[in-house]
Amino acid sequence: MKTFARLGAVILMLCISLPALAISLDEAKSRLDEVKTEGLVGEKPTGYLGVVRDEGQAREIVKVINQARREEYARIAEKHDIAVTKVETVAGQKALEKTPSGQYIMKDDKWVRK
């Protein structure tokens, strides 16, 4: 019985601590330029970020930023009564154009340095 109680306590601690490991949108935004410059994250023509090299918090940053972008694209699409895919495509094209030289973009389903 004590083993089950200990196991339950460990599971409870994990459940409480795991959400704390997630990063906030503000933190993800503040780290975005850094992970792009390091070559960990790049822009995709879909309007979203992608993981170039899965190191550090790259995957979490991409997840948080992409969720915020998804919500914003949906808001814009609804406001202008257009398809979300249209907003994503336009945003993706702008992001690729604005990406500084030396950072990664996805081209023909491959990561390339701009």
C-alpha positions in Angstrom: 0.0 0.0 0.0 2.9 2.4 0.8 4.3 1.8 -2.7 1.1 2.9 -4.3 1.0 6.0 -2.1 4.5 6.9 -3.1 3.8 6.2 -6.7 0.7 8.4 -6.5 2.8 11.2 -4.9 5.4 11.0 -7.6 2.7 11.1 -10.3 1.1 14.1 -8.6 4.4 16.0 -8.4 5.0 15.3 -12.1 1.5 16.6 -13.1 2.1 19.7 -11.1 5.6 20.4 -12.3 5.3 19.6 -16.0 3.1 22.6 -16.9 5.7 24.8 -15.1 8.2 23.6 -17.6 6.2 25.0 -20.5 7.3 28.5 -21.6 5.1 31.5 -21.9 4.3 33.3 -25.2 6.3 36.3 -24.0 9.4 34.1 -23.3 9.0 32.4 -26.6 8.8 35.7 -28.4 11.9 37.0 -26.6 13.9 33.9 -27.5 12.8 33.7 -31.1 15.5 35.8 -32.7 18.1 33.9 -30.7 17.0 30.4 -31.8 16.6 31.6 -35.4 20.1 33.1 -35.4 21.5 29.8 -33.9 19.9 27.9 -36.8 17.5 25.9 -34.6 14.3 27.4 -36.0 13.2 28.6 -39.4 10.3 30.1 -41.3 8.1 27.9 -43.5 6.0 29.1 -46.5 2.9 27.9 -44.5 3.2 30.9 -42.2 4.5 28.9 -39.3 7.8 28.1 -37.8 9.6 24.8 -38.0 12.4 23.1 -36.1 15.6 22.9 -38.0 17.7 21.3 -35.2 15.9 19.9 -32.2 18.1 21.3 -29.5 17.3 23.3 -26.3 13.8 24.7 -26.2 13.5 25.0 -30.0 10.5 22.6 -30.2 8.7 24.4 -27.3 9.3 27.8 -28.8 8.0 26.7 -32.2 4.9 25.2 -30.5 4.0 28.3 -28.5 4.7 30.8 -31.3 2.8 28.7 -33.9 -0.2 28.4 -31.6 -0.3 32.2 -31.3 0.1 32.6 -35.0 -2.7 30.1 -35.6 -5.0 32.1 -33.4 -4.1 35.4 -35.0 -4.5 34.0 -38.6 -8.0 32.7 -37.6 -8.9 36.1 -36.2 -7.7 37.9 -39.4 -9.5 35.4 -41.6 -12.8 35.8 -39.7 -12.5 39.6 -39.7 -12.0 39.7 -43.5 -14.2 36.7 -44.3 -11.5 34.8 -46.1 -10.0 31.3 -45.7 -7.4 30.8 -43.0 -5.2 29.2 -45.6 -5.1 32.4 -47.6 -3.9 34.3 -44.5 -1.3 31.6 -43.7 0.0 31.7 -47.3 0.3 35.5 -47.3 1.9 35.5 -43.8 4.3 32.8 -44.9 5.4 34.7 -48.0 6.0 37.8 -46.0 8.0 35.9 -43.3 10.2 34.3 -45.9 10.9 37.7 -47.5 11.7 39.3 -44.2 14.0 36.5 -43.0 17.5 37.9 -42.7 20.4 36.4 -44.7 22.0 33.5 -42.8 18.8 32.3 -41.2 16.8 29.2 -42.3 13.8 29.0 -44.5 12.0 26.0 -45.9 12.2 25.8 -49.7 10.9 22.8 -51.6 10.4 20.9 -48.3 14.1 21.4 -47.3 15.7 23.7 -44.9 18.1 26.2 -46.6 20.1 29.2 -45.4 18.8 32.3 -46.9 
